């Protein structure tokens, strides 16, 4: 063996090594470098913004149609209006929906507070759209449409960072753009699109922190021949982790179920940090990282989200006395008057009283979710085991028996026409992504590739917790939080299909044709279902061609 070869094999872990087959193994320093470089950042960002604008166009066009309250919009739209005008969610009179759609907002909201059962961040955003565009369908759907479009932007940048490919990042954006579930939720004033966006942003920032931390270690190790000794450096300031904490706080401030992915990705953060230290030669890195990385990170991913969450209830805290006076004996929890005092004076006594009042309010809300819904039933509820394969979509609007000639109905014979809006993912995308999820599980275990861990952990922690509540009304559109991880898995599998062969080779051509065919199939499938995503006019036979299974009715 040549002297140079001996030296190469005996230097630190950050120098190049070779496998038994002679393949070159990247060093820790090389792995710390960004996987995707902007050879032409103008094109990269222009393409990202271009796809985002396409998504925004599809989500914003004819946003006011159907011109009615769809599904739970009847709650969130009115709650948001009172929230931004009064600072708290108040009740409303009978027949308020009809008067709002007629443009009459006079005297509809009472001064009595309403017993809301979800946190308020999403409703504040809906209310912001109503402040700008008015209390009408366009107003209460504007914020979801913008957030749904921004999800596409974040999806592109996350997939690009993970795969190291601008092209695959753009494909991820196209897949989300052409998903029916994401489209319809972006055109409804529900909370789930906000939760999905915040969770996606939190995970994206966490992945960015992983890259940032490894690059930081590489720079610090540059003066010590690429290795670190002892415990390695303390890196307390982690800006991407700070951003992660803010996004987690907003996610939990939209829906409590965001706690599950926060906890799981918190553990994944520790594993990534210990893996980074181990790659630079630190022994017992998993133990040391628990103390030097994970413990300080609790400030970022536990304390900071808690602060953001409490701040999101500022409107409620400022009006806690109103809630105490009118909701002191709720149907869900105990009598508040037995332990709530109303004679506090001064900033801190009043703050303490409001926080204690908010705590008991949360107790009542938790009681509602865990006890009062167990015996309820809804025609569109579904078992979460089948969500990934679209077992039971949710119909949010239907106009049936539209006569021939009315509204442009061109039905013949005994047929009539109808319009429908259905919360259904694009089948070709979800079924392919489910296969990709299974492939990701195999690759994470077999290849020990951290990228697939994002997919597997992300899907499992946003999906499996719902199995505990399969005896109460839960709906398949909750899976919108799962979707970004499924799309990331789909893009990783498309990258495998495309292959790493040099451009122009037979393997690359075959892979490009196969991957391209999958993407085109998803786009065509999305176009086929477009009418039932957007309240399009269909004859009964045309509608049945799109209802592939009896459970979809």
Secondary structure, DSSP 8 states (H G I E B T S, - for coil): --HHHHHHHHS-TTS-EE-TT--EE--HHHHTS-S---TTHHHHHHHHHHHHHHHHHHHHTTTT-S-S--TTHHHHHHHHHHHHHHSS-EEE-TTHHHHHHTT--TT-EEEEE----S-SHHHHHHHHHHHHH-SSHHHHHHHHHHHHHHHHHHHHHHHHHHHS-HHHHHHHHHHHHT-HHHHHHTTS--SHHHHHHHHHHHHHHHHHHHHHHHHHHHHHHGGGTT---TT-------HHHHHHHHHHHHHHTT-TTHHHHHHHHHHHHHHHHHHHHHHTT-TTHHHHHIIIIIHHHHIIIIIHHHHHHHHTTHHHHHTHHHHHHHSTB-SSS-BGGGT--S---SHHHHHHHHHHHHHHHHHHHHHIIIIITTT---TT---GGGGGGT-S-EEEEEEEEE-TTGGG----TT--EEEEEEE---HHHHHHHHHHHHHHHHHHHHT--HHHHHHHHHHHHHHGGGGGGTTS---GGGGHHHHHHHHHHHHHHHHHHH-SS-TTSHHHHHHHHHHHHHHHHHHHHHHHHHHHHTT-EEEHHHHHHH--SGGG-
